[in-house]
C-alpha cells in the first residue's frame, strides 16, 4: 500500500501531487492501493450520498450494516493484540535485555505529559479554574461521540 506517489528519480511539483490524487477510474484507486486516491473516492461518495438527501437512506443503511460487519471482523484480531504486544516485548527483552524497554517508557511518559500539559495550558490553570471545565467538557464530548447528549439546560428566569 502506497501512501505517497513513488517517483524517486525526479522531484514532484504540487500540481503533479494534486493531479495524482484523482484516480483514472474508481476501481483503479482500489486496485493500485494508493491511499490518497482511495480517500478521494471515499470523500466523493460521501458528498454524493449527503447531497442525495432522503433518497440515499437505503444506501446509507446498507453502508451502516457493512460498517458494523467490518468492525466486528476487525474486532476479532484486536482482542488478541495485547497477547501479540506482550510477545513482541518478551522477545525484545529476551534478545536485547530489559534496558531496551527504556525508549518505550519514555514514549509513554511523553504521551501522558503532553496530555496533562494540553489540558492545563489550553484550558487555563489549576483544578479550581477552567481545568475543571476541561474535564467536564471532555466528558461531554466523549458522550456526544457515543451518541448521548445531555438533555438538561439552564432556563432563563423572566425579568
C-alpha positions as CSV (number, residue, x, y, z in Angstrom):
1,X,0.0,0.0,0.0
2,X,1.5,3.3,-1.1
3,X,0.9,6.4,0.9
4,X,2.7,8.8,-1.4
5,X,3.3,8.6,-5.1
6,X,6.6,6.9,-5.9
7,X,8.8,9.0,-8.1
8,X,12.3,8.5,-6.8
9,X,14.1,9.8,-10.0
10,X,12.5,13.3,-10.2
11,X,11.1,15.8,-7.9
12,X,7.3,16.3,-7.9
13,X,5.6,19.6,-8.1
14,X,2.5,20.5,-6.1
15,X,0.4,20.3,-9.3
16,X,1.6,16.8,-10.0
17,X,0.8,15.8,-6.5
18,X,-2.7,17.2,-6.7
19,X,-3.3,15.6,-10.0
20,X,-2.1,12.2,-8.7
21,X,-4.9,12.2,-6.1
22,X,-7.5,11.9,-8.9
23,X,-7.7,8.2,-10.0
24,X,-8.2,7.1,-13.6
25,X,-11.2,5.0,-12.6
26,X,-12.9,4.3,-9.3
27,X,-11.8,0.7,-9.3
28,X,-8.2,1.7,-10.3
29,X,-7.9,3.6,-7.0
30,X,-8.5,0.4,-5.0
31,X,-6.5,-1.8,-7.4
32,X,-3.3,0.3,-7.2
33,X,-3.6,0.7,-3.5
34,X,-2.9,4.4,-3.4
35,X,-4.3,5.7,-0.1
36,X,-4.8,9.2,-1.4
37,X,-6.8,8.0,-4.4
38,X,-9.0,5.8,-2.2
39,X,-9.6,8.6,0.3
40,X,-10.6,10.9,-2.6
41,X,-13.1,8.4,-3.9
42,X,-14.5,7.9,-0.4
43,X,-14.9,11.6,0.0
44,X,-16.7,11.9,-3.3
45,X,-19.0,9.1,-2.4
46,X,-19.8,10.7,1.0
47,X,-20.5,14.0,-0.6
48,X,-22.8,12.4,-3.2
49,X,-24.7,10.5,-0.5
50,X,-25.1,13.6,1.6
51,X,-26.3,15.6,-1.4
52,X,-28.9,13.0,-2.3
53,X,-30.8,13.6,0.9
54,X,-33.6,11.2,1.8
55,X,-33.3,9.2,-1.4
56,X,-29.9,7.9,-0.2
57,X,-31.3,6.5,3.0
58,X,-31.4,2.8,1.8
59,X,-27.8,3.1,0.6
60,X,-26.8,4.6,3.9
61,X,-28.5,1.8,5.8
62,X,-26.5,-0.7,3.6
63,X,-23.3,1.1,4.3
64,X,-24.0,1.2,8.0
65,X,-24.7,-2.6,8.0
66,X,-21.5,-3.2,6.1
67,X,-19.6,-1.0,8.5
68,X,-20.8,-2.9,11.5
69,X,-19.8,-6.2,9.9
70,X,-16.3,-4.8,9.1
71,X,-15.8,-3.5,12.6
72,X,-16.8,-6.9,14.1
73,X,-14.3,-8.6,11.8
74,X,-11.6,-6.2,12.8
75,X,-12.6,-6.6,16.5
76,X,-11.7,-10.3,16.5
77,X,-8.0,-9.9,15.9
78,X,-8.0,-6.8,18.1
79,X,-8.9,-9.0,21.1
80,X,-5.6,-10.8,20.6
81,X,-3.5,-7.7,20.1
82,X,-2.4,-7.5,23.7
83,X,-1.0,-11.0,23.5
84,X,0.9,-10.1,20.4
85,X,2.3,-6.9,22.0
86,X,3.3,-9.0,25.1
87,X,5.1,-11.5,22.8
88,X,6.9,-8.7,21.0
89,X,8.1,-7.2,24.3
90,X,9.1,-10.5,25.6
91,X,11.2,-11.2,22.5
92,X,12.8,-7.8,22.7
93,X,13.6,-8.2,26.4
94,X,14.9,-11.7,25.8
95,X,17.2,-10.7,23.0
96,X,18.3,-7.2,24.0
97,X,17.8,-7.0,27.8
98,X,15.4,-5.0,30.0
99,X,17.2,-1.8,29.1
100,X,15.7,-2.0,25.6
101,X,12.3,-1.0,27.0
102,X,13.6,2.4,28.1
103,X,12.6,4.2,24.9
104,X,9.1,2.7,25.1
105,X,8.8,4.0,28.7
106,X,10.0,7.5,27.5
107,X,7.4,7.4,24.8
108,X,4.6,6.6,27.2
109,X,5.9,9.2,29.7
110,X,5.9,11.9,26.9
111,X,2.4,11.0,25.8
112,X,1.0,11.4,29.4
113,X,2.9,14.6,30.0
114,X,1.6,16.0,26.7
115,X,-2.0,15.2,27.7
116,X,-1.6,16.8,31.1
117,X,0.1,20.0,29.6
118,X,-2.6,20.2,26.9
119,X,-5.4,20.2,29.5
120,X,-3.6,22.5,31.9
121,X,-2.3,25.0,29.3
122,X,-5.2,25.2,26.8
123,X,-7.9,25.2,29.5
124,X,-6.0,27.6,31.7
125,X,-4.7,26.7,35.1
126,X,-5.3,24.7,38.2
127,X,-8.0,22.4,39.4
128,X,-10.2,25.2,40.6
129,X,-10.1,27.2,37.4
130,X,-11.0,26.2,33.9
131,X,-9.2,22.9,34.2
132,X,-12.3,21.5,35.9
133,X,-14.3,22.7,32.9
134,X,-11.9,20.9,30.7
135,X,-12.6,17.6,32.4
136,X,-16.4,18.1,32.1
137,X,-16.1,19.3,28.5
138,X,-14.1,16.2,27.6
139,X,-16.6,14.0,29.3
140,X,-19.5,15.6,27.4
141,X,-17.5,15.4,24.1
142,X,-17.0,11.6,24.7
143,X,-20.7,11.2,25.3
144,X,-21.5,13.2,22.2
145,X,-19.3,10.9,20.1
146,X,-21.1,7.9,21.6
147,X,-24.5,9.4,20.6
148,X,-25.6,10.5,24.0
149,X,-26.3,14.2,24.5
150,X,-27.1,15.9,27.8
151,X,-30.8,17.0,28.0
152,X,-30.6,19.4,30.8
153,X,-30.3,23.1,30.0
154,X,-30.5,26.2,32.2
155,X,-33.7,28.0,31.9
156,X,-33.7,31.8,31.8
157,X,-35.6,33.5,34.6
158,X,-38.1,36.0,33.4
159,X,-37.0,39.6,34.1
